[in-house]
Amino acid sequence: MKIGKNSVVTLGDSVTDTAGNLIDGGAHPIVYLHGGYEGIFPKIEEALSGKSVGDSLDITLAPEDAFGEYDETLVEVEDAGAFDGKVELGMQFSQGDDEDALLYVVTDMTDGKVVLDANHPLSGMEIAFSCTVTNVREATKEELENKVANG
């Protein structure tokens, strides 16, 4: 079966930066509903159309095709005192309404200040995505109604 609209695709993948440093070794396969359901980056989905089990793909994604450009407006500097001393590098904080909530990560702490960054860790990066198609099947009625693959 070839990958086309309303097929469920399973990929074995790996993601590296353009210097070849491993970002994600693909410990868990990617399973998505093909056909514009936003289950995978559009550029990858387009390149996978018509492929079959066993086919491979190597594609480089510019920031705008992957995690977006780095946005300085998503970085905030707060006084460490606002956290009652309960803050560590890597901690995450959600801010805003559920639908529009931003997830901030503590990226730096210095001189009584805490740097919070809501950018995706890979924003601003060009990434190399490699994958092999391991399964293709027709989507179930439930998957089409929910617009997402059940895995």
N, CA, C and O atoms as a GROMACS GRO file, in nm:
protein
  604
    1MET      N    1   0.085  -0.118   0.000
    1MET     CA    2   0.000   0.000   0.000
    1MET      C    3   0.090   0.124   0.000
    1MET      O    4   0.189   0.131   0.072
    2LYS      N    5   0.053   0.220  -0.080
    2LYS     CA    6   0.127   0.346  -0.086
    2LYS      C    7   0.065   0.448   0.010
    2LYS      O    8  -0.055   0.446   0.035
    3ILE      N    9   0.151   0.535   0.062
    3ILE     CA   10   0.104   0.641   0.151
    3ILE      C   11   0.020   0.740   0.072
    3ILE      O   12   0.064   0.792  -0.031
    4GLY      N   13  -0.100   0.765   0.121
    4GLY     CA   14  -0.191   0.862   0.059
    4GLY      C   15  -0.286   0.915   0.164
    4GLY      O   16  -0.279   0.878   0.281
    5LYS      N   17  -0.374   1.003   0.120
    5LYS     CA   18  -0.470   1.064   0.212
    5LYS      C   19  -0.546   0.956   0.288
    5LYS      O   20  -0.591   0.857   0.231
    6ASN      N   21  -0.559   0.978   0.418
    6ASN     CA   22  -0.633   0.892   0.509
    6ASN      C   23  -0.567   0.756   0.532
    6ASN      O   24  -0.635   0.659   0.565
    7SER      N   25  -0.435   0.750   0.515
    7SER     CA   26  -0.364   0.629   0.555
    7SER      C   27  -0.291   0.658   0.686
    7SER      O   28  -0.251   0.771   0.713
    8VAL      N   29  -0.275   0.554   0.766
    8VAL     CA   30  -0.200   0.566   0.890
    8VAL      C   31  -0.059   0.515   0.861
    8VAL      O   32  -0.040   0.404   0.812
    9VAL      N   33   0.038   0.599   0.893
    9VAL     CA   34   0.177   0.571   0.858
    9VAL      C   35   0.259   0.554   0.986
    9VAL      O   36   0.244   0.632   1.081
   10THR      N   37   0.344   0.453   0.988
   10THR     CA   38   0.437   0.432   1.098
   10THR      C   39   0.578   0.447   1.044
   10THR      O   40   0.614   0.388   0.942
   11LEU      N   41   0.658   0.527   1.116
   11LEU     CA   42   0.794   0.557   1.073
   11LEU      C   43   0.893   0.523   1.184
   11LEU      O   44   0.868   0.549   1.301
   12GLY      N   45   1.006   0.466   1.146
   12GLY     CA   46   1.122   0.461   1.232
   12GLY      C   47   1.204   0.583   1.193
   12GLY      O   48   1.224   0.606   1.074
   13ASP      N   49   1.251   0.660   1.288
   13ASP     CA   50   1.314   0.787   1.252
   13ASP      C   51   1.434   0.820   1.338
   13ASP      O   52   1.458   0.760   1.442
   14SER      N   53   1.508   0.918   1.292
   14SER     CA   54   1.611   0.982   1.373
   14SER      C   55   1.620   1.127   1.329
   14SER      O   56   1.595   1.161   1.213
   15VAL      N   57   1.657   1.212   1.424
   15VAL     CA   58   1.670   1.355   1.398
   15VAL      C   59   1.808   1.398   1.446
   15VAL      O   60   1.849   1.367   1.558
   16THR      N   61   1.879   1.472   1.359
   16THR     CA   62   2.009   1.526   1.396
   16THR      C   63   2.012   1.674   1.362
   16THR      O   64   1.929   1.724   1.286
   17ASP      N   65   2.109   1.744   1.420
   17ASP     CA   66   2.132   1.880   1.374
   17ASP      C   67   2.216   1.870   1.247
   17ASP      O   68   2.255   1.760   1.208
   18THR      N   69   2.243   1.980   1.184
   18THR     CA   70   2.313   1.975   1.055
   18THR      C   71   2.460   1.937   1.070
   18THR      O   72   2.527   1.909   0.970
   19ALA      N   73   2.512   1.934   1.193
   19ALA     CA   74   2.648   1.888   1.216
   19ALA      C   75   2.651   1.737   1.242
   19ALA      O   76   2.758   1.679   1.262
   20GLY      N   77   2.534   1.674   1.241
   20GLY     CA   78   2.526   1.530   1.262
   20GLY      C   79   2.510   1.486   1.406
   20GLY      O   80   2.512   1.367   1.434
   21ASN      N   81   2.492   1.581   1.497
   21ASN     CA   82   2.471   1.547   1.638
   21ASN      C   83   2.329   1.495   1.658
   21ASN      O   84   2.232   1.560   1.617
   22LEU      N   85   2.316   1.380   1.720
   22LEU     CA   86   2.187   1.317   1.740
   22LEU      C   87   2.100   1.398   1.836
   22LEU      O   88   2.143   1.432   1.946
   23ILE      N   89   1.979   1.428   1.792
   23ILE     CA   90   1.881   1.499   1.875
   23ILE      C   91   1.778   1.400   1.927
   23ILE      O   92   1.742   1.404   2.045
   24ASP      N   93   1.731   1.311   1.839
   24ASP     CA   94   1.631   1.211   1.875
   24ASP      C   95   1.663   1.084   1.798
   24ASP      O   96   1.663   1.083   1.674
   25GLY      N   97   1.689   0.979   1.871
   25GLY     CA   98   1.725   0.853   1.808
   25GLY      C   99   1.607   0.768   1.767
   25GLY      O  100   1.626   0.655   1.721
   26GLY      N  101   1.486   0.819   1.782
   26GLY     CA  102   1.368   0.745   1.738
   26GLY      C  103   1.336   0.623   1.823
   26GLY      O  104   1.299   0.518   1.771
   27ALA      N  105   1.350   0.637   1.955
   27ALA     CA  106   1.321   0.524   2.044
   27ALA      C  107   1.176   0.478   2.029
   27ALA      O  108   1.146   0.360   2.049
   28HIS      N  109   1.089   0.570   1.995
   28HIS     CA  110   0.948   0.537   1.976
   28HIS      C  111   0.910   0.571   1.833
   28HIS      O  112   0.941   0.681   1.786
   29PRO      N  113   0.844   0.480   1.763
   29PRO     CA  114   0.807   0.511   1.624
   29PRO      C  115   0.707   0.626   1.617
   29PRO      O  116   0.631   0.650   1.710
   30ILE      N  117   0.709   0.694   1.506
   30ILE     CA  118   0.611   0.799   1.478
   30ILE      C  119   0.494   0.732   1.407
   30ILE      O  120   0.513   0.660   1.309
   31VAL      N  121   0.374   0.755   1.456
   31VAL     CA  122   0.253   0.706   1.391
   31VAL      C  123   0.163   0.826   1.370
   31VAL      O  124   0.130   0.897   1.465
   32TYR      N  125   0.123   0.850   1.244
   32TYR     CA  126   0.040   0.967   1.216
   32TYR      C  127  -0.061   0.936   1.107
   32TYR      O  128  -0.044   0.842   1.029
   33LEU      N  129  -0.166   1.018   1.102
   33LEU     CA  130  -0.269   1.010   0.998
   33LEU      C  131  -0.229   1.102   0.885
   33LEU      O  132  -0.218   1.224   0.903
   34HIS      N  133  -0.206   1.045   0.768
   34HIS     CA  134  -0.156   1.120   0.653
   34HIS      C  135  -0.272   1.190   0.580
   34HIS      O  136  -0.380   1.135   0.564
   35GLY      N  137  -0.245   1.314   0.538
   35GLY     CA  138  -0.345   1.384   0.458
   35GLY      C  139  -0.383   1.521   0.510
   35GLY      O  140  -0.496   1.565   0.492
   36GLY      N  141  -0.290   1.589   0.575
   36GLY     CA  142  -0.317   1.725   0.620
   36GLY      C  143  -0.379   1.736   0.756
   36GLY      O  144  -0.446   1.835   0.786
   37TYR      N  145  -0.359   1.637   0.840
   37TYR     CA  146  -0.418   1.637   0.975
   37TYR      C  147  -0.322   1.692   1.080
   37TYR      O  148  -0.352   1.686   1.199
   38GLU      N  149  -0.209   1.744   1.037
   38GLU     CA  150  -0.110   1.808   1.124
   38GLU      C  151  -0.045   1.712   1.222
   38GLU      O  152  -0.008   1.753   1.332
   39GLY      N  153  -0.031   1.584   1.184
   39GLY     CA  154   0.034   1.487   1.270
   39GLY      C  155   0.184   1.482   1.251
   39GLY      O  156   0.255   1.419   1.330
   40ILE      N  157   0.233   1.549   1.148
   40ILE     CA  158   0.375   1.554   1.118
   40ILE      C  159   0.399   1.683   1.039
   40ILE      O  160   0.306   1.738   0.982
   41PHE      N  161   0.523   1.730   1.036
   41PHE     CA  162   0.551   1.854   0.963
   41PHE      C  163   0.508   1.840   0.817
   41PHE      O  164   0.534   1.737   0.754
   42PRO      N  165   0.442   1.942   0.762
   42PRO     CA  166   0.391   1.935   0.624
   42PRO      C  167   0.496   1.899   0.519
   42PRO      O  168   0.466   1.824   0.426
   43LYS      N  169   0.617   1.949   0.532
   43LYS     CA  170   0.721   1.919   0.432
   43LYS      C  171   0.755   1.770   0.433
   43LYS      O  172   0.780   1.711   0.327
   44ILE      N  173   0.757   1.709   0.551
   44ILE     CA  174   0.783   1.565   0.560
   44ILE      C  175   0.665   1.488   0.502
   44ILE      O  176   0.684   1.393   0.426
   45GLU      N  177   0.545   1.529   0.537
   45GLU     CA  178   0.426   1.461   0.487
   45GLU      C  179   0.423   1.463   0.334
   45GLU      O  180   0.394   1.362   0.270
   46GLU      N  181   0.453   1.577   0.277
   46GLU     CA  182   0.454   1.591   0.131
   46GLU      C  183   0.557   1.496   0.068
   46GLU      O  184   0.529   1.432  -0.033
   47ALA      N  185   0.674   1.488   0.128
   47ALA     CA  186   0.781   1.403   0.075
   47ALA      C  187   0.748   1.254   0.090
   47ALA      O  188   0.799   1.172   0.014
   48LEU      N  189   0.665   1.218   0.187
   48LEU     CA  190   0.629   1.078   0.210
   48LEU      C  191   0.515   1.030   0.121
   48LEU      O  192   0.496   0.910   0.106
   49SER      N  193   0.439   1.121   0.062
   49SER     CA  194   0.327   1.082  -0.024
   49SER      C  195   0.375   0.988  -0.134
   49SER      O  196   0.473   1.017  -0.203
   50GLY      N  197   0.306   0.876  -0.149
   50GLY     CA  198   0.338   0.780  -0.253
   50GLY      C  199   0.442   0.677  -0.214
   50GLY      O  200   0.467   0.583  -0.290
   51LYS      N  201   0.504   0.692  -0.097
   51LYS     CA  202   0.604   0.594  -0.052
   51LYS      C  203   0.534   0.471   0.004
   51LYS      O  204   0.415   0.473   0.035
   52SER      N  205   0.612   0.362   0.016
   52SER     CA  206   0.560   0.234   0.065
   52SER      C  207   0.649   0.181   0.176
   52SER      O  208   0.755   0.237   0.204
   53VAL      N  209   0.605   0.073   0.241
   53VAL     CA  210   0.684   0.010   0.347
   53VAL      C  211   0.823  -0.022   0.293
   53VAL      O  212   0.838  -0.077   0.184
   54GLY      N  213   0.924   0.013   0.371
   54GLY     CA  214   1.063  -0.010   0.334
   54GLY      C  215   1.130   0.110   0.271
   54GLY      O  216   1.252   0.117   0.267
   55ASP      N  217   1.052   0.205   0.220
   55ASP     CA  218   1.109   0.326   0.160
   55ASP      C  219   1.167   0.415   0.269
   55ASP      O  220   1.117   0.420   0.382
   56SER      N  221   1.275   0.484   0.233
   56SER     CA  222   1.341   0.575   0.327
   56SER      C  223   1.334   0.718   0.276
   56SER      O  224   1.313   0.743   0.158
   57LEU      N  225   1.354   0.810   0.369
   57LEU     CA  226   1.352   0.953   0.336
   57LEU      C  227   1.456   1.023   0.422
   57LEU      O  228   1.463   1.001   0.543
   58ASP      N  229   1.534   1.108   0.360
   58ASP     CA  230   1.628   1.196   0.429
   58ASP      C  231   1.595   1.337   0.383
   58ASP      O  232   1.601   1.367   0.264
   59ILE      N  233   1.560   1.423   0.478
   59ILE     CA  234   1.518   1.558   0.443
   59ILE      C  235   1.570   1.657   0.547
   59ILE      O  236   1.570   1.629   0.667
   60THR      N  237   1.615   1.771   0.500
   60THR     CA  238   1.660   1.877   0.590
   60THR      C  239   1.549   1.980   0.600
   60THR      O  240   1.495   2.025   0.499
   61LEU      N  241   1.517   2.017   0.723
   61LEU     CA  242   1.410   2.113   0.748
   61LEU      C  243   1.468   2.243   0.802
   61LEU      O  244   1.541   2.243   0.901
   62ALA      N  245   1.434   2.352   0.736
   62ALA     CA  246   1.470   2.485   0.785
   62ALA      C  247   1.383   2.514   0.908
   62ALA      O  248   1.279   2.452   0.925
   63PRO      N  249   1.425   2.607   0.993
   63PRO     CA  250   1.344   2.637   1.112
   63PRO      C  251   1.196   2.662   1.082
   63PRO      O  252   1.109   2.614   1.155
   64GLU      N  253   1.167   2.736   0.975
   64GLU     CA  254   1.027   2.766   0.945
   64GLU      C  255   0.948   2.643   0.902
   64GLU      O  256   0.825   2.647   0.903
   65ASP      N  257   1.016   2.535   0.864
   65ASP     CA  258   0.948   2.410   0.826
   65ASP      C  259   0.941   2.311   0.942
   65ASP      O  260   0.883   2.204   0.928
   66ALA      N  261   1.000   2.348   1.056
   66ALA     CA  262   1.004   2.256   1.169
   66ALA      C  263   0.951   2.325   1.295
   66ALA      O  264   0.830   2.338   1.312
   67PHE      N  265   1.041   2.369   1.382
   67PHE     CA  266   0.999   2.421   1.512
   67PHE      C  267   0.993   2.573   1.518
   67PHE      O  268   0.973   2.630   1.625
   68GLY      N  269   1.010   2.639   1.404
   68GLY     CA  270   0.997   2.784   1.397
   68GLY      C  271   1.127   2.856   1.430
   68GLY      O  272   1.223   2.798   1.480
   69GLU      N  273   1.125   2.984   1.401
   69GLU     CA  274   1.239   3.070   1.434
   69GLU      C  275   1.240   3.097   1.584
   69GLU      O  276   1.136   3.093   1.649
   70TYR      N  277   1.357   3.125   1.638
   70TYR     CA  278   1.368   3.161   1.779
   70TYR      C  279   1.306   3.298   1.799
   70TYR      O  280   1.338   3.392   1.726
   71ASP      N  281   1.217   3.310   1.897
   71ASP     CA  282   1.143   3.433   1.921
   71ASP      C  283   1.185   3.494   2.055
   71ASP      O  284   1.150   3.443   2.162
   72GLU      N  285   1.261   3.603   2.048
   72GLU     CA  286   1.311   3.669   2.170
   72GLU      C  287   1.199   3.715   2.262
   72GLU      O  288   1.219   3.726   2.383
   73THR      N  289   1.080   3.742   2.206
   73THR     CA  290   0.968   3.790   2.289
   73THR      C  291   0.914   3.679   2.380
   73THR      O  292   0.834   3.707   2.470
   74LEU      N  293   0.958   3.555   2.358
   74LEU     CA  294   0.913   3.444   2.442
   74LEU      C  295   1.011   3.415   2.557
   74LEU      O  296   1.002   3.312   2.623
   75VAL      N  297   1.104   3.508   2.579
   75VAL     CA  298   1.201   3.495   2.687
   75VAL      C  299   1.170   3.603   2.792
   75VAL      O  300   1.154   3.720   2.758
   76GLU      N  301   1.162   3.561   2.917
   76GLU     CA  302   1.136   3.654   3.026
   76GLU      C  303   1.242   3.638   3.134
   76GLU      O  304   1.290   3.527   3.158
   77VAL      N  305   1.278   3.747   3.197
   77VAL     CA  306   1.371   3.744   3.309
   77VAL      C  307   1.294   3.788   3.433
   77VAL      O  308   1.235   3.896   3.436
   78GLU      N  309   1.296   3.703   3.534
   78GLU     CA  310   1.222   3.729   3.657
   78GLU      C  311   1.317   3.730   3.776
   78GLU      O  312   1.425   3.672   3.770
   79ASP      N  313   1.278   3.796   3.884
   79ASP     CA  314   1.355   3.792   4.008
   79ASP      C  315   1.342   3.652   4.068
   79ASP      O  316   1.233   3.596   4.074
   80ALA      N  317   1.454   3.598   4.111
   80ALA     CA  318   1.454   3.465   4.171
   80ALA      C  319   1.367   3.460   4.295
   80ALA      O  320   1.311   3.355   4.328
   81GLY      N  321   1.355   3.573   4.366
   81GLY     CA  322   1.272   3.578   4.486
   81GLY      C  323   1.127   3.547   4.461
   81GLY      O  324   1.056   3.505   4.552
   82ALA      N  325   1.080   3.566   4.339
   82ALA     CA  326   0.940   3.537   4.306
   82ALA      C  327   0.910   3.387   4.311
   82ALA      O  328   0.794   3.347   4.310
   83PHE      N  329   1.014   3.305   4.318
   83PHE     CA  330   0.996   3.160   4.317
   83PHE      C  331   1.018   3.098   4.455
   83PHE      O  332   1.023   2.975   4.467
   84ASP      N  333   1.030   3.179   4.557
   84ASP     CA  334   1.048   3.131   4.695
   84ASP      C  335   1.163   3.030   4.706
   84ASP      O  336   1.156   2.938   4.787
   85GLY      N  337   1.266   3.048   4.626
   85GLY     CA  338   1.383   2.960   4.632
   85GLY      C  339   1.360   2.821   4.577
   85GLY      O  340   1.447   2.734   4.589
   86LYS      N  341   1.244   2.798   4.516
   86LYS     CA  342   1.210   2.665   4.465
   86LYS      C  343   1.220   2.662   4.313
   86LYS      O  344   1.123   2.630   4.245
   87VAL      N  345   1.336   2.696   4.262
   87VAL     CA  346   1.354   2.698   4.118
   87VAL      C  347   1.488   2.635   4.083
   87VAL      O  348   1.588   2.659   4.150
   88GLU      N  349   1.488   2.554   3.977
   88GLU     CA  350   1.610   2.487   3.930
   88GLU      C  351   1.614   2.494   3.778
   88GLU      O  352   1.511   2.509   3.712
   89LEU      N  353   1.734   2.482   3.723
   89LEU     CA  354   1.747   2.476   3.578
   89LEU      C  355   1.665   2.359   3.524
   89LEU      O  356   1.666   2.250   3.580
   90GLY      N  357   1.595   2.383   3.414
   90GLY     CA  358   1.515   2.278   3.351
   90GLY      C  359   1.372   2.271   3.400
   90GLY      O  360   1.289   2.205   3.337
   91MET      N  361   1.340   2.337   3.513
   91MET     CA  362   1.201   2.337   3.562
   91MET      C  363   1.111   2.401   3.458
   91MET      O  364   1.154   2.487   3.381
   92GLN      N  365   0.986   2.358   3.456
   92GLN     CA  366   0.889   2.409   3.360
   92GLN      C  367   0.772   2.472   3.433
   92GLN      O  368   0.728   2.425   3.538
   93PHE      N  369   0.722   2.582   3.372
   93PHE     CA  370   0.607   2.654   3.426
   93PHE      C  371   0.511   2.684   3.313
   93PHE      O  372   0.552   2.725   3.205
   94SER      N  373   0.385   2.665   3.339
   94SER     CA  374   0.282   2.698   3.240
   94SER      C  375   0.222   2.832   3.277
   94SER      O  376   0.196   2.860   3.394
   95GLN      N  377   0.199   2.916   3.176
   95GLN     CA  378   0.141   3.047   3.201
   95GLN      C  379   0.036   3.076   3.095
   95GLN      O  380   0.061   3.060   2.976
   96GLY      N  381  -0.082   3.118   3.139
   96GLY     CA  382  -0.190   3.153   3.047
   96GLY      C  383  -0.305   3.055   3.055
   96GLY      O  384  -0.301   2.958   3.132
   97ASP      N  385  -0.408   3.081   2.974
   97ASP     CA  386  -0.525   2.993   2.967
   97ASP      C  387  -0.485   2.859   2.908
   97ASP      O  388  -0.384   2.848   2.838
   98ASP      N  389  -0.566   2.756   2.937
   98ASP     CA  390  -0.534   2.621   2.889
   98ASP      C  391  -0.506   2.618   2.739
   98ASP      O  392  -0.408   2.558   2.696
   99GLU      N  393  -0.592   2.681   2.659
   99GLU     CA  394  -0.576   2.678   2.514
   99GLU      C  395  -0.455   2.758   2.467
   99GLU      O  396  -0.387   2.718   2.372
  100ASP      N  397  -0.428   2.868   2.532
  100ASP     CA  398  -0.320   2.956   2.489
  100ASP      C  399  -0.201   2.954   2.584
  100ASP      O  400  -0.118   3.045   2.582
  101ALA      N  401  -0.193   2.852   2.667
  101ALA     CA  402  -0.086   2.846   2.767
  101ALA      C  403   0.051   2.832   2.701
  101ALA      O  404   0.067   2.760   2.603
  102LEU      N  405   0.147   2.902   2.757
  102LEU     CA  406   0.285   2.890   2.714
  102LEU      C  407   0.360   2.809   2.819
  102LEU      O  408   0.339   2.828   2.938
  103LEU      N  409   0.446   2.719   2.774
  103LEU     CA  410   0.527   2.640   2.864
  103LEU      C  411   0.666   2.702   2.869
  103LEU      O  412   0.740   2.700   2.770
  104TYR      N  413   0.701   2.757   2.984
  104TYR     CA  414   0.831   2.820   3.003
  104TYR      C  415   0.926   2.720   3.070
  104TYR      O  416   0.886   2.643   3.157
  105VAL      N  417   1.051   2.724   3.028
  105VAL     CA  418   1.155   2.641   3.086
  105VAL      C  419   1.261   2.733   3.147
  105VAL      O  420   1.300   2.832   3.085
  106VAL      N  421   1.306   2.700   3.266
  106VAL     CA  422   1.414   2.776   3.328
  106VAL      C  423   1.543   2.739   3.255
  106VAL      O  424   1.588   2.625   3.262
  107THR      N  425   1.602   2.837   3.185
  107THR     CA  426   1.722   2.810   3.105
  107THR      C  427   1.848   2.869   3.166
  107THR      O  428   1.958   2.831   3.126
  108ASP      N  429   1.834   2.960   3.262
  108ASP     CA  430   1.953   3.020   3.324
  108ASP      C  431   1.912   3.081   3.457
  108ASP      O  432   1.799   3.126   3.474
  109MET      N  433   2.006   3.082   3.550
  109MET     CA  434   1.986   3.146   3.679
  109MET      C  435   2.117   3.214   3.715
  109MET      O  436   2.221   3.149   3.724
  110THR      N  437   2.112   3.346   3.734
  110THR     CA  438   2.234   3.418   3.767
  110THR      C  439   2.201   3.551   3.832
  110THR      O  440   2.101   3.615   3.797
  111ASP      N  441   2.282   3.592   3.926
  111ASP     CA  442   2.270   3.722   3.992
  111ASP      C  443   2.128   3.751   4.040
  111ASP      O  444   2.077   3.862   4.023
  112GLY      N  445   2.063   3.651   4.100
  112GLY     CA  446   1.929   3.671   4.155
  112GLY      C  447   1.820   3.679   4.050
  112GLY      O  448   1.707   3.718   4.081
  113LYS      N  449   1.851   3.642   3.928
  113LYS     CA  450   1.753   3.645   3.818
  113LYS      C  451   1.733   3.504   3.764
  113LYS      O  452   1.823   3.420   3.770
  114VAL      N  453   1.614   3.480   3.711
  114VAL     CA  454   1.579   3.353   3.649
  114VAL      C  455   1.534   3.382   3.506
  114VAL      O  456   1.448   3.467   3.484
  115VAL      N  457   1.594   3.310   3.410
  115VAL     CA  458   1.556   3.327   3.270
  115VAL      C  459   1.457   3.216   3.234
  115VAL      O  460   1.486   3.098   3.249
  116LEU      N  461   1.339   3.258   3.185
  116LEU     CA  462   1.233   3.166   3.144
  116LEU      C  463   1.218   3.177   2.992
  116LEU      O  464   1.208   3.287   2.938
  117ASP      N  465   1.216   3.064   2.924
  117ASP     CA  466   1.212   3.063   2.778
  117ASP      C  467   1.098   2.972   2.732
  117ASP      O  468   1.094   2.854   2.766
  118ALA      N  469   1.004   3.028   2.654
  118ALA     CA  470   0.890   2.951   2.603
  118ALA      C  471   0.913   2.903   2.460
  118ALA      O  472   0.822   2.845   2.400
  119ASN      N  473   1.031   2.926   2.404
  119ASN     CA  474   1.061   2.873   2.271
  119ASN      C  475   1.079   2.722   2.280
  119ASN      O  476   1.124   2.670   2.382
  120HIS      N  477   1.044   2.652   2.172
  120HIS     CA  478   1.073   2.510   2.165
  120HIS      C  479   1.225   2.495   2.169
  120HIS      O  480   1.295   2.577   2.109
  121PRO      N  481   1.278   2.394   2.236
  121PRO     CA  482   1.424   2.380   2.243
  121PRO      C  483   1.493   2.372   2.107
  121PRO      O  484   1.612   2.404   2.096
  122LEU      N  485   1.421   2.332   2.003
  122LEU     CA  486   1.480   2.320   1.869
  122LEU      C  487   1.444   2.437   1.779
  122LEU      O  488   1.475   2.434   1.660
  123SER      N  489   1.378   2.539   1.832
  123SER     CA  490   1.344   2.654   1.749
  123SER      C  491   1.471   2.722   1.701
  123SER      O  492   1.571   2.728   1.773
  124GLY      N  493   1.466   2.772   1.580
  124GLY     CA  494   1.580   2.840   1.521
  124GLY      C  495   1.683   2.746   1.462
  124GLY      O  496   1.783   2.792   1.406
  125MET      N  497   1.662   2.614   1.474
  125MET     CA  498   1.759   2.517   1.425
  125MET      C  499   1.715   2.454   1.294
  125MET      O  500   1.597   2.424   1.275
  126GLU      N  501   1.810   2.433   1.206
  126GLU     CA  502   1.789   2.350   1.088
  126GLU      C  503   1.814   2.207   1.133
  126GLU      O  504   1.916   2.178   1.196
  127ILE      N  505   1.721   2.116   1.101
  127ILE     CA  506   1.736   1.977   1.144
  127ILE      C  507   1.733   1.883   1.025
  127ILE      O  508   1.672   1.912   0.922
  128ALA      N  509   1.799   1.769   1.042
  128ALA     CA  510   1.798   1.664   0.942
  128ALA      C  511   1.711   1.551   0.994
  128ALA      O  512   1.735   1.497   1.102
  129PHE      N  513   1.608   1.516   0.917
  129PHE     CA  514   1.512   1.413   0.956
  129PHE      C  515   1.532   1.294   0.863
  129PHE      O  516   1.526   1.309   0.740
  130SER      N  517   1.555   1.178   0.920
  130SER     CA  518   1.570   1.055   0.842
  130SER      C  519   1.467   0.956   0.892
  130SER      O  520   1.446   0.943   1.013
  131CYS      N  521   1.402   0.886   0.800
  131CYS     CA  522   1.302   0.789   0.843
  131CYS      C  523   1.291   0.676   0.742
  131CYS      O  524   1.331   0.688   0.626
  132THR      N  525   1.235   0.566   0.790
  132THR     CA  526   1.199   0.452   0.706
  132THR      C  527   1.054   0.420   0.736
  132THR      O  528   1.013   0.415   0.851
  133VAL      N  529   0.978   0.398   0.630
  133VAL     CA  530   0.836   0.362   0.645
  133VAL      C  531   0.831   0.216   0.690
  133VAL      O  532   0.879   0.127   0.620
  134THR      N  533   0.772   0.192   0.808
  134THR     CA  534   0.764   0.055   0.860
  134THR      C  535   0.624  -0.005   0.849
  134THR      O  536   0.608  -0.127   0.856
  135ASN      N  537   0.523   0.081   0.831
  135ASN     CA  538   0.387   0.030   0.814
  135ASN      C  539   0.300   0.138   0.750
  135ASN      O  540   0.315   0.256   0.778
  136VAL      N  541   0.208   0.093   0.665
  136VAL     CA  542   0.106   0.181   0.607
  136VAL      C  543  -0.023   0.101   0.605
  136VAL      O  544  -0.026  -0.014   0.560
  137ARG      N  545  -0.130   0.162   0.655
  137ARG     CA  546  -0.260   0.096   0.653
  137ARG      C  547  -0.369   0.200   0.635
  137ARG      O  548  -0.346   0.319   0.652
  138GLU      N  549  -0.488   0.154   0.601
  138GLU     CA  550  -0.601   0.245   0.590
  138GLU      C  551  -0.644   0.288   0.730
  138GLU      O  552  -0.639   0.209   0.824
  139ALA      N  553  -0.684   0.412   0.743
  139ALA     CA  554  -0.733   0.464   0.871
  139ALA      C  555  -0.870   0.404   0.901
  139ALA      O  556  -0.948   0.375   0.810
  140THR      N  557  -0.897   0.385   1.028
  140THR     CA  558  -1.029   0.338   1.070
  140THR      C  559  -1.127   0.455   1.067
  140THR      O  560  -1.088   0.572   1.058
  141LYS      N  561  -1.252   0.422   1.075
  141LYS     CA  562  -1.356   0.526   1.080
  141LYS      C  563  -1.335   0.617   1.201
  141LYS      O  564  -1.349   0.738   1.191
  142GLU      N  565  -1.300   0.557   1.314
  142GLU     CA  566  -1.277   0.634   1.436
  142GLU      C  567  -1.160   0.730   1.419
  142GLU      O  568  -1.167   0.845   1.461
  143GLU      N  569  -1.052   0.683   1.357
  143GLU     CA  570  -0.935   0.768   1.336
  143GLU      C  571  -0.970   0.886   1.246
  143GLU      O  572  -0.925   0.998   1.269
  144LEU      N  573  -1.050   0.861   1.143
  144LEU     CA  574  -1.090   0.971   1.053
  144LEU      C  575  -1.181   1.070   1.125
  144LEU      O  576  -1.170   1.191   1.104
  145GLU      N  577  -1.271   1.019   1.209
  145GLU     CA  578  -1.360   1.110   1.285
  145GLU      C  579  -1.280   1.197   1.382
  145GLU      O  580  -1.309   1.315   1.398
  146ASN      N  581  -1.179   1.137   1.447
  146ASN     CA  582  -1.097   1.208   1.546
  146ASN      C  583  -0.981   1.282   1.482
  146ASN      O  584  -0.916   1.363   1.548
  147LYS      N  585  -0.956   1.256   1.355
  147LYS     CA  586  -0.846   1.319   1.280
  147LYS      C  587  -0.711   1.293   1.342
  147LYS      O  588  -0.623   1.380   1.340
  148VAL      N  589  -0.693   1.172   1.398
  148VAL     CA  590  -0.565   1.135   1.459
  148VAL      C  591  -0.553   0.981   1.456
  148VAL      O  592  -0.652   0.910   1.472
  149ALA      N  593  -0.431   0.934   1.434
  149ALA     CA  594  -0.404   0.789   1.434
  149ALA      C  595  -0.408   0.736   1.576
  149ALA      O  596  -0.369   0.805   1.670
  150ASN      N  597  -0.454   0.614   1.590
  150ASN     CA  598  -0.461   0.551   1.722
  150ASN      C  599  -0.333   0.479   1.758
  150ASN      O  600  -0.324   0.421   1.866
  151GLY      N  601  -0.236   0.480   1.672
  151GLY     CA  602  -0.108   0.416   1.703
  151GLY      C  603  -0.103   0.278   1.664
  151GLY      O  604  -0.002   0.211   1.684
   0.00000   0.00000   0.00000
